[in-house]
Amino acid sequence: MKVAQHCSLLLFTNSLLLLIFSGLGVHSLSYDYSATTECIAEPHRAQYGGGIIVNPGFDDNIEGWRVFGKGTIDERISNEGNRFIVARNRTHPLDSFSQKVQLQKGMLYTFSGWFQVSEGSEIVLVIFKTSGSEVIRGGHVIAKHGCWSLLKGGIVANISSHAEILFESKNSKVEIWADSISLQLFSETQWRQHQDENIERVRKSKVRLQVTDINESALEGAKVFINQTKASFPFGCGINDHILTSKEYQKWFVSRFKYATFTNQMKWYYTEKERGVENYTIADAMLKFTKDNDISVRGHNILWDNPRQQPEWVKTLSPEELKEAAAKRVESVVSRYRGELIAWDVMNENLHFHFYEDKLGKNASEEYYAKAYHLDPNTTMFLNEFNTLEYSNDSHSSPQNYLKKLEQILSFPGTSGISAAIGLQGHFGPDPPNMPYIRSALELLSTAGVPIWLTEVSVSPHQNQAHYLELILREAYSHASVEGIILFSGPATAGFNETTLVDENFQNTDAGDVVDNLIRDWEILPPKAIADNTGFVEISLPHGDYDVTVTHPLTNSSKTLKLSVGKSFPQETIQVKFHT
């Protein structure tokens, strides 16, 4: 029988969130954060009871399911009595089982299911084929023989349409096995409310004060004023060398951000355009500007695996010459900025490209991670990649392949003790972002137990650009494992044409309004609080550093406390005692 489905403590402490929306005909949004990379002997029950899927656990044989393409489908029963569906005699990657559902425009659909293959291991994709023959890939999993693996993903319905859910494995020689299939719909309002609930839980902590006099009598009416001196969540923006000469750019940036990434100015093709002639003048000047303004910087990047993004002179080097030049580059840039940065993107876009591996051997990237780590051991080393969140059809950088590459880095000799992190670029196109897929990808990546950052967020120009940007940023901020966000956007005068936040006159665009409003929302504080008749004050504060001033209700004398509020903030009451 199927294992009872459970909900991870990453999302819930004691109970499920319950959201009830009348008239929508949907279940409560109790999204399960128990994504796993492990395969298990028997699958869990279908999430949401299967949602809108008919016969999700195959308790009624294969009722509601039909053959897609060629081949045959049937039900099997495991030794433990669990029933599941099998697609066999396949001759084409899309030969599988399918079920038709009705999609509603604007609704978000979360998918989950447990999969096996009859031998070896293969990628299995969930496909949504609409009545207009549009094919949407909603996620994939590396399914193995001998145990069940969880596929989580989903889609956003752009139109109201019938859709057929089917499954793909490029190796048509294997059977596809599936069980506990679920498809559940949510409105954007529900999705947003869940984000807000999660933000309250993962980004804030309750601070409880009791104000008394010298005799420990409650001081009812004591006023508490709160001033945040530093926000703890890194929310920053890319900058380029225009900031060195534009006072308006400087003023705009410093008033908003305390974290930055140089878009190009630390890259190899920028600092060594001619072989042996290094020039860090611009990068040094930009780093001085950020230091002077208390801005933390991510190092971007040490090496780039894309063959087109090498210095021109590097492209013609022999393997021996490349090995020597690359080692010199790593030594030069990492040693120069050792201890001055909060992160390094070590081998950029290492899942899509393999310039160094092709020329220097399959472990070239891992060797550079080890080298960078030993040169700068206290700085976090990122694997920085695109399309892991943005595009569900890109198997190169799928969450599963990302975790596989990360494990290769962490298990390589010389990386023991490395502070590693997941960097997700987040360059989204003009289409609506697939929020269910983004959430499922973050869930799966969080199983690595290392920090996740969105490192280069942008959204292509579109009439709904600002709205899409807000959806993406809120989703990332609401996830407990995301520990930082960097936008790759900025002023039009600095050449940020993909996602422009301010125009030539430094007036906000719609996207700029979104960013400013989120900064305010995420740092919003009550102007003051007043002690009740027991002297107690309870305030929910965003994580960060604070000056908290308490004033006596009669004498107006005051006391100021410095508090650092974070995930592990103490639950006990803070006593504030006046002696006069």
DRENKOLVEX-401349 format. One record per residue (C-alpha): x, y, z; residue in three letters. Coordinates in steps of 0.001 Angstrom, whole numbers, plus 524288, in hexadecimal, padded with zeros to 5 digits. Example, Ala and Ser with C-alpha at 12.3 -4.5 7.8 and 13.67 -1.06 7.14 Angstrom:
% residues 2
8300C7EE6C81E78ALA
835667FBDC81BE4SER
***
This chain:
% residues 580
800008000080000MET
8043880E017FDFDLYS
80BC0814F1808ADVAL
8038881F7180F74ALA
8072682C9C809FFGLN
80DBD835CA8139DHIS
810C484452813C5CYS
81E708490F81692SER
8219C851BD8220FLEU
8280885AB38182BLEU
81A5E85FAC8155ELEU
8123185CB28212CPHE
8149E85C1E82FBETHR
80856855DC8350CASN
7FDE18564C82A93SER
7FAD4858F781C70LEU
7F7BB8666E81789LEU
7E94B8673D81471LEU
7E49C8708B809FALEU
7D6388706680684ILE
7D145877937FAB4PHE
7C2BB876417F82BSER
7BDD6873867EAB0GLY
7CAD886F777E4EDLEU
7C8B8860F07E692GLY
7D6AB85E557EAD8VAL
7DD1E857CF7F657HIS
7E4EA85EBE800CESER
7F2B2862BA7FD43LEU
7FAA785991805BDSER
8069A859187FD26TYR
80FF084E478013CASP
81E248524D8027ATYR
822CC8444D80465SER
829778439D7F729ALA
833C28392D7F6F8THR
83EA2834A57EE20THR
83E04827147F3FAGLU
835EE81C127EE4BCYS
82DA3813EB7F788ILE
828888060C7F7D6ALA
81A22809DA7F75DGLU
81456816D17F309PRO
80D0D8204A7FBD9HIS
7FEA8822967F9B7ARG
7FAA882C5D7EF55ALA
7FBC383A627F3E8GLN
7EE8E841497F5A8TYR
7E830833F97F3B8GLY
7EBEB8352A7E56DGLY
7E5768425F7E379GLY
7DE3A8422B7D687ILE
7E457835567D22BILE
7DB1E829D27D0D5VAL
7DFD681D5B7D777ASN
7ECED8232A7DBDBPRO
7F16D8172F7E387GLY
7EC2B80CD27DA10PHE
7E342806F57E44DASP
7D936805477D966ASP
7E2487FE857CFE3ASN
7E547808237C4C6ILE
7D81B80EF07C45DGLU
7D98181CE27BF36GLY
7E655819FD7B847TRP
7E8C6816877AA24ARG
7F405813627A110VAL
7FAF781ED679AB0PHE
801ED81B4E78E0FGLY
804E880D0D78C43LYS
807AC8022A795B3GLY
7FF247FD377A0A9THR
7FBF4800FA7AE9AILE
7F7C57F8AB7BA08ASP
7F76B7F8187C8CAGLU
801277F0AC7D0F8ARG
801A37ED597DF50ILE
80E207ED747E745SER
811D27E2DE7F0F1ASN
80CD37EBE07FBA1GLU
7FF9D7ED307F4F2GLY
801817FABA7EF1CASN
7FAAF7FD447E221ARG
80112805617D75DPHE
80044807A27C8A6ILE
80A138031F7BE65VAL
80C5F807817B063ALA
812F67FC7E7A8C9ARG
815DC7F84D79ACEASN
819E48064A7981AARG
81FFF80A3C78B13THR
8200F8191A78C5DHIS
82482822207977APRO
8167E82701799A1LEU
8102C8198C799E7ASP
80A37819647A77DSER
7FD8781A837AF09PHE
7F583826F67AF4FSER
7E9AA82DA67B4F9GLN
7E2058396D7B03ALYS
7DF75844EA7B94CVAL
7D915852367B7D8GLN
7E24B85DB87BA13LEU
7DD0C86AF67BE51GLN
7E3D0877337B970LYS
7EC0A87DFE7C3B5GLY
7EC2A872987CD32MET
7F89C86C607D256LEU
7F9A485D917D208TYR
802CD855DC7DABATHR
8067E848467D619PHE
80C6E83D157DDAASER
80E1982E9C7DB44GLY
816F1823297DE56TRP
81E4F81C5D7D35FPHE
826C0810A27D03AGLN
82C3B80AD07C3CFVAL
82D967FC697C0F8SER
83C767FCC17C04FGLU
847B8805F07C2DDGLY
844938144E7C4B9SER
83E2481DBC7BB34GLU
838DA82B907BB11ILE
829F682B997BB54VAL
822BC8382A7B7DELEU
814B183C237BA39VAL
80EB9842327AE09ILE
8026D84A737ACBCPHE
7FCDD84A2E79EE6LYS
7F1FF8540E79D01THR
7E6BF8535F7936ASER
7EE3F85CF478AE2GLY
7F96B8531378A1DSER
8023285B8B792ADGLU
80BCE852F779A18VAL
80FED857B67A78FILE
819F9850807AF8DARG
8169F8515A7BDE5GLY
8228384B257C423GLY
82AC683EE87C43DHIS
8313F835197CD16VAL
83C2482B087CC11ILE
8344581E9D7CDEFALA
83B50812257D1E0LYS
83824803D37D1F9HIS
835D67FDDE7DF44GLY
83090809B77E684CYS
82717815077E4CDTRP
82B8C822EA7E1D8SER
8234082F177E3A0LEU
82087838217D824LEU
81B6B8457A7DC39LYS
81857850B87D32DGLY
80CC0857117CCB7GLY
807FD861667C345ILE
8008F86E317C26BVAL
7F4C686DCC7B95BALA
7F59C878D37AF62ASN
7E896875227A95EILE
7DCBC86D227AD44SER
7DE30860647A622SER
7DD9C851BD7A6F3HIS
7EB1084C1A7A90AALA
7F06583E737A8A2GLU
7FA4983A8F7B2FBILE
8043C830D17ADE7LEU
8122982CB77B0A1PHE
81EBD82BD87A8F5GLU
82AFD823AC7A9CBSER
834518248679E53LYS
8384A816627A037ASN
82C4F80F9E79AB6SER
831C98024879E63LYS
82E928043A7ACB9VAL
8214E8034C7B301GLU
81C5080F3C7BA5AILE
8160C80C537C780TRP
80E2A816787CEFAALA
80628817D47DB4EASP
7FFC0822037E413SER
7FDE882C1A7D94DILE
7F85F8394E7DD4ESER
7F486845E27D674LEU
7EF06850B57DEF4GLN
7EAF185E647DAD9LEU
7EC9A86B297E23CPHE
7E903879247DF33SER
7F362883B17DEFAGLU
7ECD1889687EB11THR
7EE8E87CA67F25FGLN
7FC9787B9E7EDDFTRP
7FF70889767F27BARG
7F90D887217FFA8GLN
8014B87B15801B0HIS
80D7E882E57FE76GLN
8098988D3E80863ASP
8070D882EF812CDGLU
8143D87CE781017ASN
81B2E88A1D8105CILE
8155F88CAC81DBBGLU
81A7D87F8282251ARG
8281E87EFF81C58VAL
82C0C88D6181B9CARG
826E38929482884LYS
827C888F6D836FDSER
81FA0893D984278LYS
8262F89CB184C61VAL
81FD989D1D859D5ARG
823118A7A3863C7LEU
81E378AA2B87180GLN
81FCD8B7F8876E9VAL
81FF08B9A1885BDTHR
824818C3088902EASP
82E728C05989AE3ILE
824098B9258A2B3ASN
820D88B0AD896DDGLU
813968B70B8955DSER
80EA88B7738876CALA
8101F8C46D88076LEU
803CD8C4E387864GLU
804958CE9E86D2DGLY
8135E8CDEB86BA5ALA
816878D0F585D80LYS
81FB48C8AF85544VAL
826078CED584939PHE
82CB58C5F983F52ILE
837848C9BC835DAASN
83D9F8BFAE82CE6GLN
84C248C23F82B2BTHR
84EB08B6FC821D3LYS
846138AD3D81A87ALA
84B3889F5D81B10SER
8460C89A8580DF3PHE
84F7989DD4802E0PRO
847B38A4887F826PHE
850BC8AAFC7EE76GLY
853238AEDF7E07BCYS
85D608ADC17D5F4GLY
865AB8B9AF7D2EBILE
86EFA8BD5A7C80FASN
879A38C7907C652ASP
86FDD8D2797C362HIS
86E208D3A87D204ILE
87BE08D94D7D32ELEU
878748E5807CB65THR
869E28E7857CDF2SER
8661E8EE047DAC0LYS
857CA8EB5D7D7DCGLU
85A9B8DCE87D5F7TYR
862468DCA67E2B2GLN
8578D8E37A7EA52LYS
84D128DAAB7E4A3TRP
8548F8CE247E7B7PHE
859648D1877F55EVAL
84BD38D5AD7F9C0SER
846898C8107F6ADARG
850B18BD547F6E1PHE
85B488B7F67FFC0LYS
85F1A8AC9A7F6D3TYR
864A38ACD87E915ALA
86AB68A4DF7DE2CTHR
8735C8AAF37D3BCPHE
86D0A8A7187C6EFTHR
879B08A5E07BF28ASN
884E08ACED7C59FGLN
88AE88A1537CCD7MET
889E0897CE7C188LYS
89622892A77BB09TRP
89319898707ADB5TYR
8921A8A5BF7B454TYR
89E318A5577BD16THR
8A7B789EDC7B376GLU
8A4008A2AA7A5B1LYS
8B1EB8A0247A13BGLU
8B998894827A5DFARG
8C211898117B169GLY
8BC9F8A5E97B285VAL
8B3A58A6437BE4EGLU
8ABD78B26D7C193ASN
8A3838B2C67CDD5TYR
8A21F8C18F7CE2FTHR
893758C1F57CBF3ILE
8906D8B6747D4DDALA
898D68BC6E7DF99ASP
891FD8C98C7DE56ALA
884938C32B7DED4MET
888848BB4B7EABELEU
88D248C7B27F17DLYS
87FFE8CE047EEACPHE
878A38C27D7F476THR
8816A8C21580085LYS
87FBB8D09A802C5ASP
871078CEA8802A0ASN
870918C21D80AB1ASP
86C3F8B9D67FF14ILE
86FBF8AB567FEC9SER
8742B8A5BF7F1ADVAL
872E6898737EB37ARG
87EA0894DE7E2C8GLY
87A3B892437D4D1HIS
8810788A847CF7BASN
88DFE8834B7D05EILE
88C7787AE47C422LEU
8819B878FD7BA3BTRP
87F6086BDB7B3BCASP
878CA871A57A7B7ASN
882C3870EB79C7EPRO
87D9B87DA8796C0ARG
880128852A7A354GLN
88EC0883367A445GLN
898A088E037A1B3PRO
89B5588D7279318GLU
8A964889467952ATRP
8A53987DEA79DE2VAL
89D23877A379321LYS
8A92E873F278B47THR
8B19D86E7779655LEU
8B633860767969ASER
8B1A1858397A236PRO
8BEC985A177A8DEGLU
8BE72868CC7A6BCGLU
8B04A869807AB50LEU
8B370862227B7C3LYS
8BE4B86BA17BAEDGLU
8B641877B87B77CALA
8AA2E8735C7BF00ALA
8B226870207CB23ALA
8B84487DA47CA6ELYS
8AAE9883F17C8DDARG
8A55F87D0A7D4D2VAL
8B145880677DCFCGLU
8B10588E987D887SER
8A2C6892557DA7DVAL
8A00588A367E6A6VAL
8AC6888E627EDABSER
8AA1A89C917EA1BARG
89C8D89CE17F038TYR
89E8D8929A7FAC4ARG
895D28957F8066DGLY
88FA28A17680013GLU
883ED89ACC7F9B5LEU
8787C8930D7FF23ILE
8786C889307F3F9ALA
87F18884237E7C4TRP
8787E87EC57DB9BASP
8837B875367D929VAL
8803C86E887CC3EMET
874F3875C37C607ASN
86A8386DFE7BEA9GLU
8713E861217C141ASN
86544858DD7BDE9LEU
862D985E397B04FHIS
870F485F7E7ABC6PHE
87DA9857E97AD38HIS
8887E85FB57A6C1PHE
8925385C707B168TYR
88E0284E567B2D6GLU
88F8584BF17A444ASP
89D5D851267A44FLYS
8A26184DCF7B1E5LEU
89ACB841CD7B635GLY
88D9F83E8A7BC37LYS
89158843537C9E7ASN
8965F850A37C59CALA
88B6C858327CC38SER
88CA2850DF7D8FEGLU
89B35853AE7D917GLU
898A68624C7D7D0TYR
88EBA861E27E2DCTYR
898FE85B837EB71ALA
8A3408657B7E75CLYS
89A648712F7E9AEALA
8963486BB47F6CETYR
8A43486A3C7FB93HIS
8A7B7877E87F6E1LEU
89BDF87E177FD98ASP
896C78741B8077CPRO
88D2D87CEA80EA1ASN
8858B8813A802ABTHR
8799C879DF7FD97THR
87BAC872F37F096MET
86FF7872A97E754PHE
86BF986A1D7DC0CLEU
86517874667D3B9ASN
85BD386FD37C903GLU
8504C873EF7C08DPHE
8434986D697BD48ASN
84281865597C9B8THR
836DC86DBC7CD97LEU
8335F874937C0FBGLU
830E88699D7B762TYR
82B7985C437BAD6SER
82FA9856727ADD1ASN
83E4E858667AFC0ASP
8434984B4C7B4A9SER
85175850027B4DBHIS
84F02858757C0D5SER
84380851527C6C7SER
84314851477D59FPRO
846EC842E47D562GLN
852D48454D7CCCEASN
8564D8514D7D4C8TYR
85697849267E13DLEU
85E7C83EA87DA74LYS
868DD848927D654LYS
8690384EC17E3CBLEU
86B81841837E9DAGLU
876DB83F4F7E076GLN
87CE384C1E7E4F8ILE
87AD1849637F363LEU
8805383B907F29FSER
88C7183F607EADCPHE
8998183E477F207PRO
89D6584B967F713GLY
88FB8851207F90BTHR
88D5084B7B80689SER
8885D8567480F37GLY
884F185F6D803E7ILE
879BC868EE80623SER
8718F865E87FA1EALA
8651186C347F544ALA
85B3B86B357EA35ILE
85AB6876907E0A9GLY
84EAF877747D7EFLEU
84FE08825A7CDF6GLN
84165884887CB7FGLY
8413688AB37BDEEHIS
832BF889737BAA2PHE
82CDE88B917AD37GLY
82067892D97A988PRO
817698874F7AC52ASP
81083885D07B972PRO
819D887F857C32CPRO
81656871927C6B4ASN
8145E873A57D53EMET
8112D865827D8D7PRO
81D82860FD7D1EATYR
825AC86B837D889ILE
8208E867627E5CBARG
82304858FE7E350SER
830D585BF07DE7EALA
833E6863C27EAC7LEU
82E71858D67F32AGLU
836EF84EB07ECA4LEU
84333857127ECEALEU
8410E859EB7FB58SER
843AF84B877FE4CTHR
8522A84E5F7FC0EALA
8523F855CE808E6GLY
85A2E861428038EVAL
8561286F6F8015EPRO
84E9B872C27F4FCILE
84FD88800C7EE76TRP
84944885B87E289LEU
8553188C487DCDDTHR
8518B893A77D063GLU
842DA895C37D01AVAL
83D3B89C3B7C411SER
8308789B947BC53VAL
82FBC89E5A7ADC5SER
828168AA607A95FPRO
819898A7B27A8D9HIS
80D068AEC07AC77GLN
80C558A6197B89EASN
81AD68A6E97BBC6GLN
8191D8AD8E7C8EFALA
80E9F8A3F77CD3BHIS
816F6898437C970TYR
8229F89E0E7D089LEU
81AA489F787DCF1GLU
815BD891697DC27LEU
8239788C4B7DAF3ILE
82959894A47E5CDLEU
81E60891827EF49ARG
81F9C882EF7EC96GLU
82E2F8831A7EF36ALA
82D0588B747FB64TYR
82282882A28010ESER
82AEB8766980029HIS
832A88735D80C7BALA
83EB886E6280542SER
8406D87A8F7FCDEVAL
84A6288302803DFGLU
84C8288DFA7FA1AGLY
847AB894657ED94ILE
84F8089CA07E3FFILE
848B98A39B7D8C8LEU
84FC18A5887CBD4PHE
848BB8B2377C8FFSER
84A388C0A27CB38GLY
84A188CDFC7C4A9PRO
847DD8CFD77B626ALA
8539D8D8FC7B5D9THR
85C5D8CDAE7BA20ALA
857998C4EE7AF19GLY
84E018BC687B697PHE
844768BA577AB8AASN
83F618ACD77AF18GLU
839548B09A7BC1BTHR
83A3D8BF4A7BDC6THR
837048C4617CB51LEU
838708D3037C8B3VAL
8380B8DAA87BC06ASP
841C28E4B77B6CFGLU
83CC18EE8C7C0C7ASN
83DBA8E4BB7CBF9PHE
82F008E3DE7CCFBGLN
829D98D67C7D0AEASN
824C38CD407C665THR
819E88C3CE7CA25ASP
8246B8B9B97CD43ALA
82B4E8C3D57D5A9GLY
81EBC8C6127DD32ASP
81DD98B7817DFC0VAL
82BA18B7207E53FVAL
829BC8C3217EDD4ASP
81CB18BE2E7F2EEASN
8226E8B0E77F652LEU
82DC68B7357FD83ILE
823E68BECD80593ARG
81AFA8B30C80792ASP
826018AA2B80BF4TRP
82B448B41D8159DGLU
81E6B8B9F581A37ILE
81E1E8BCD5828C4LEU
813DF8C1B783230PRO
817258CFF78357BPRO
8150C8CCE8843C3LYS
80EBB8C35484D17ALA
808A98C5AF85A68ILE
809BB8BCDF8664EALA
7FCFA8B6DF86B29ASP
7F84F8B69B8793CASN
801E78ABB587C5CTHR
80D3F8B35687689GLY
80E7E8AA1B86AFDPHE
8114B8ADB685CEAVAL
812158A395851E9GLU
816EA8A78584474ILE
8197F89F7C83830SER
825FF8A4B583204LEU
82CD58A19482529PRO
83A0D89B71827BAHIS
844A68A59A8297CGLY
84B428AE9F83345ASP
843738B86B83B23TYR
8442C8C3A68449AASP
838488C24C84D5FVAL
835328CE0785615THR
82BBE8CCA08617FVAL
826538D8DB8682FTHR
820BB8D999875F8HIS
8123B8DD4B87574PRO
813708E7748804FLEU
8214E8ECCC88053THR
824138EB69871B7ASN
8317A8E61B8754FSER
836158DBF586B8FSER
83E458CFC3869E0LYS
843EA8CB0C85CEFTHR
846818BCC6859D1LEU
84E368B74784E77LYS
847FF8AAF784924LEU
84C348A1A083E81SER
83FF889A7183A1FVAL
841DC88DFD83246GLY
83CBA8803883038LYS
841A187BC483D7BSER
83D52887CB8450APHE
83AA3884158534DPRO
82C87881B2856E9GLN
82DD388682864DCGLU
828B1893D4868C9THR
8326D89F1C8692FILE
8314E8A68E875F6GLN
8323D8B5788756FVAL
832FD8BB3688319LYS
832AF8C9A688695PHE
8390B8CD878937BHIS
832D68DB0589463THR
***
